Amino acid sequence: MPKSYHHLTRDRRCQLYVLNSSGKSTDSIAKVLGVHPSTLYRELSHNKGSKGYAYQQAHKNALEGRKRSAGNRLKMTPEVIVVIESKLQLQWSPEQISGWMKLHYGDEAVSHETIYRHVWKDKRQDGDLYKELRHHGKKYNKRVSGKAGRGCIPGRIDIAERPAIVEEKSRLGDWEGDTIIGKEHKGAVVSIVDRCSKLTLLKKVNRKTALEVEEALTDKLGNVADCVLTVTLDNGKEFANHLAISSKLGAAVYFARPYCSWERG
């Protein structure tokens, strides 16, 4: 009795091509291959070329179809939604969240477009998740000068130039800096974490200005200046005074690529 349905492998498609070309009936071929006749009727009708059944093209199309299907598979599980919403509340952009998830979840990661759709769906249901977006979902101003926006901090040194040993997290003294925004954007906390020991230093600032953030970083790290080799930051304008930070601490300051703040660690 033939099996009800099977995805055809490349070898089976090759067998189908040979048997079909030799004049065998579709029903008899189905018995040889151990699949339901309807599988072969569908396969043959969907993959006809000028010279008959094109098994190589048929297999290529099948693989591409499965890949598209996998890409459209629902991934917004309750657990994933919790992760996404917690990152949004930390003022992470959907692009940053998606990039971070690719590093930690691999194929289970969702795209930034999916995250935006989730935010707008929540808004249509009278939710306020959209307020966690940095611009509350408003369009960015057009930047024609090329001197504004992330990645345009004067004198920044890209993370690509950072010593490879920093990535290993094998030594003390390589720090990662960030800011945590207060509720309703009132105040902020400057955080700095040692990549190896995970020692975390925090300091509250009244405003997230470049000067206040500079003073907070140099104040906290100044207490352990002998153990500050590098500092890695994202491209927020609050870190614009990085040259002063580097000078005061005697350490190299690097920046993650724009919109890729997860690269810090």
C-alpha positions in Angstrom: 0.0 0.0 0.0 1.6 3.3 -1.0 2.3 5.9 1.7 0.0 8.8 2.0 2.4 11.7 1.3 6.2 12.3 1.3 8.4 15.2 0.5 10.3 14.0 -2.5 14.1 13.9 -2.1 16.4 14.7 -4.9 17.1 11.0 -5.5 13.4 10.2 -5.8 12.9 13.0 -8.2 15.8 11.6 -10.3 14.1 8.2 -10.2 10.8 9.8 -11.2 12.5 11.4 -14.1 14.0 8.2 -15.4 10.9 6.0 -14.9 8.6 8.7 -16.4 10.9 9.1 -19.4 10.8 5.3 -20.0 7.0 5.5 -20.3 6.0 4.0 -16.9 2.6 5.0 -15.7 2.4 7.4 -12.8 0.6 4.8 -10.6 3.3 2.2 -11.2 6.0 4.8 -10.4 4.2 5.7 -7.2 4.4 2.0 -6.1 8.1 1.9 -6.8 8.9 5.1 -5.0 6.5 4.3 -2.1 4.5 7.5 -2.3 0.9 8.3 -3.0 0.1 8.8 -6.8 -1.4 12.2 -6.1 2.1 13.3 -4.9 3.5 12.4 -8.3 0.6 13.9 -10.3 1.2 17.2 -8.5 4.9 17.0 -8.9 4.7 16.3 -12.6 2.1 19.0 -13.3 3.9 21.7 -11.4 7.4 21.1 -12.9 6.9 20.6 -16.7 9.6 22.1 -18.9 10.0 22.2 -22.7 11.6 18.8 -22.5 9.2 17.2 -20.0 9.7 16.8 -16.3 12.7 18.9 -15.1 13.7 17.2 -11.9 16.7 19.4 -11.0 14.6 22.6 -11.3 11.8 20.9 -9.4 14.1 20.1 -6.5 15.5 23.6 -6.4 12.0 25.1 -6.4 11.0 22.8 -3.5 13.9 23.8 -1.4 13.3 27.5 -2.0 9.6 27.0 -1.1 10.5 25.3 2.2 12.9 28.1 3.0 10.2 30.7 2.4 7.7 28.7 4.5 10.2 28.5 7.4 10.8 32.2 7.2 7.1 32.9 7.5 6.7 30.5 10.5 5.1 32.1 13.5 7.8 32.9 16.0 6.1 35.4 18.3 5.6 33.1 21.2 4.7 34.5 24.7 8.3 34.0 25.8 9.7 35.9 22.8 7.2 38.7 23.3 8.3 39.1 26.9 11.9 39.5 25.8 11.0 42.0 23.0 8.8 44.2 25.3 11.5 44.2 28.1 14.1 45.4 25.6 11.7 48.1 24.2 11.3 49.3 27.8 15.0 49.7 28.0 14.8 52.0 24.9 16.2 49.5 22.5 15.1 50.0 18.9 13.5 47.1 17.0 16.6 46.9 14.9 18.8 46.4 17.9 16.4 43.8 19.5 16.4 41.8 16.3 20.2 41.9 16.0 20.6 40.8 19.6 18.1 38.0 19.1 20.0 36.7 16.1 23.1 36.3 18.3 21.1 34.6 21.1 18.3 32.7 19.4 19.7 32.0 15.9 16.9 30.9 13.6 14.3 31.6 16.2 15.0 35.4 16.0 12.3 37.7 14.6 12.9 40.5 12.2 12.7 44.2 13.2 9.6 44.5 10.8 7.9 41.8 12.9 8.6 43.8 16.1 7.2 47.0 14.6 4.1 45.1 13.5 3.7 43.9 17.1 4.0 47.4 18.4 1.4 48.8 16.0 -1.0 46.0 16.7 -0.6 46.8 20.4 -1.3 50.5 19.7 -4.5 49.6 17.7 -5.6 47.7 20.8 -5.2 50.9 22.9 -1.8 49.7 24.2 1.0 52.2 24.9 4.0 50.0 23.8 4.6 52.4 20.9 5.6 55.1 23.5 8.7 53.0 24.3 10.0 53.7 20.8 12.7 56.4 20.8 10.6 58.7 18.6 7.2 57.3 19.7 6.9 55.9 16.2 7.3 59.3 14.5 9.4 59.6 11.3 13.0 60.7 11.7 14.0 64.1 10.4 15.7 63.9 7.0 19.5 64.1 7.4 20.9 65.5 4.3 24.2 66.8 5.7 25.5 63.4 6.8 26.7 65.1 10.0 23.8 63.9 12.2 22.5 60.6 13.5 24.1 57.5 14.9 27.6 56.7 13.7 28.3 60.4 13.1 30.1 61.1 16.4 33.3 63.0 15.6 36.5 61.1 16.2 34.7 57.8 17.0 36.8 54.6 16.6 34.9 51.7 15.2 34.6 48.4 17.1 36.3 46.7 14.1 39.6 48.3 15.3 39.2 47.0 18.9 41.9 44.4 19.9 40.7 40.9 19.4 41.5 39.9 23.0 38.6 42.1 24.2 36.1 39.7 22.5 37.5 36.8 24.5 36.5 38.3 27.9 39.6 36.8 29.3 41.1 39.8 31.1 40.0 42.5 33.5 39.8 46.1 32.3 37.6 45.9 29.2 34.4 47.8 30.0 31.0 48.3 28.3 29.0 51.5 28.8 25.3 52.2 28.5 22.5 54.4 29.7 19.2 53.4 31.3 16.4 55.9 30.8 14.2 56.7 33.7 10.4 56.4 33.7 8.7 59.0 31.5 12.3 59.9 30.3 13.0 61.6 33.6 16.7 61.1 34.6 18.9 58.3 33.6 21.4 55.8 35.0 24.9 55.4 33.5 26.0 51.8 33.7 29.5 50.4 33.1 30.2 46.7 33.2 33.6 44.9 33.1 33.3 42.2 30.4 35.4 39.6 32.3 34.3 39.9 36.0 30.8 41.4 35.3 31.6 44.0 37.9 28.9 46.7 37.4 29.1 50.4 38.3 26.1 52.6 38.2 25.6 56.4 38.6 22.4 58.4 38.3 22.4 61.6 36.2 19.6 64.2 36.0 19.9 64.6 32.3 21.4 62.4 29.6 23.7 65.1 28.3 27.2 64.4 26.9 28.8 66.3 29.8 26.8 64.6 32.6 27.5 61.2 31.1 31.2 62.0 30.7 31.4 63.1 34.3 29.5 60.0 35.5 31.8 57.6 33.6 35.0 59.2 34.6 33.9 59.5 38.2 33.0 55.8 38.5 35.9 54.4 36.5 38.3 56.9 38.0 38.2 54.9 41.2 39.6 51.8 39.3 41.6 53.7 36.6 44.5 51.2 36.9 42.1 48.5 35.7 40.6 50.4 32.7 42.1 49.3 29.3 39.2 49.8 26.9 35.7 51.1 27.0 33.1 50.2 24.4 30.0 52.3 23.8 27.0 52.5 21.5 26.4 55.5 19.2 24.1 57.6 21.4 24.9 61.3 21.4 25.3 61.1 25.2 28.8 59.6 24.5 29.9 62.4 22.2 32.6 63.5 24.8 34.4 60.2 24.3 37.7 61.9 23.6 37.6 63.5 27.1 36.7 60.2 28.6 39.6 58.5 26.9 42.0 61.3 28.0 40.9 61.3 31.6 41.0 57.5 32.0 44.0 56.8 29.7 42.0 54.1 27.9 40.9 53.5 24.3 37.2 54.1 23.6 35.5 52.2 20.9 32.0 52.3 19.4 29.7 49.5 18.1 28.5 49.9 14.6 25.5 52.2 14.2 22.2 50.4 15.2 24.3 47.4 16.3 24.7 48.1 20.0 24.5 44.4 20.8 28.1 44.1 19.5 29.4 45.5 22.7 28.8 42.2 24.4 
